[in-house]
Amino acid sequence: MPWFVKIEAGRVDKPTFDQYVPAHTAYVQNLIDKGHKAKTGYWAQRGGGMMLFEAASMDEAQAIVAGDPLVQNGCVSYQLYEWRIVME
């Protein structure tokens, strides 16, 4: 399956963002449980982050991102890319 990367930037204050983090981590755990090999994290300097995951297509990747509670609640803006691995 292809890999996808959601690069995100925060759009809300930290207290607002933090209230949706538990739902986001549960969502990512569900993706892992379904075999998407998802990983998520934030930049050390804060203000944004990244989610890396496998999906069958760009359409599926867009649906996965749309279901993320951080996206649904307007906490982040994002760009979604298909990542083509050259070497492992």
N, C-alpha and C positions, 0 to 999 in steps of 0.2 A: 504494500500500500504506500502511496505517496505521503510525504511528510508536509506539514503546514506549520506556519509560524504566524501567530497573532502578536504584533508589536503594539503595545498600548501606551497611552499617556493619560494620566489622571485628569479628571474634569471637575472634581468636587473636593471639598476640604477633607482632611484626614478622618475626623470623627464620622462623617457621613460615609466615607469609603469603608472604614473599618466595620461598620455595622453589616456590610454585605460580604465581608471576607469569609465568614463561616459557610455561607451558602455557596460561595465560589469554590472553596476547597472541597466541599461535599460534591459539587458538580464535577470537579476535576477527578475526584476519586471514583465517581461513577463512570467517567470516561475510561479511566484505567481499568476498572472492572470489566468494561465492555471490550477491551483489547485495543484501545486507541493509543496506548503507550504515552499518555499525556504527561507533561511536566509543566510546572508553572512557577514563576518567581518574579521578583522585582529588582530593579536596578539599585545598586548600593547607594547611589545618591538620591534615591526616592523619586517620586513623581511619575513613575511608569514601570512597565514590566513586559513580560513576554510569556506566551504559552506556546509550547511546541507539542504537536500531536500528529498522529496518523489518521487519515481519512481516505475513503475510496475515491473521492472526487472533490473538486472545488465546491460543487453544490453541497455536498455533505459537510465539508469544512465550514462553509458559510452558515449552514444550519446549526452546527456545533457552536460556533461563535455566537450566533444569535440567541442561543439558549443559556449562555453564561450570565449568571446573575449580575456581574459587574457591568455587562453590556445592557442587559434589560433594565437596569436601574439608573442608567446614564452616568455611571461612575467613571467610565473611560471612553476615550475615542480610540480607534484602532485602525491598523492596516493589516490585511491578511495576504500572505504570500505562500505559494507552493515552493517548498525548499527541495531542490534537487541535489541530493548527496553525491559528491564526486568520489569521495574516499572515506572508508571507515577503518 
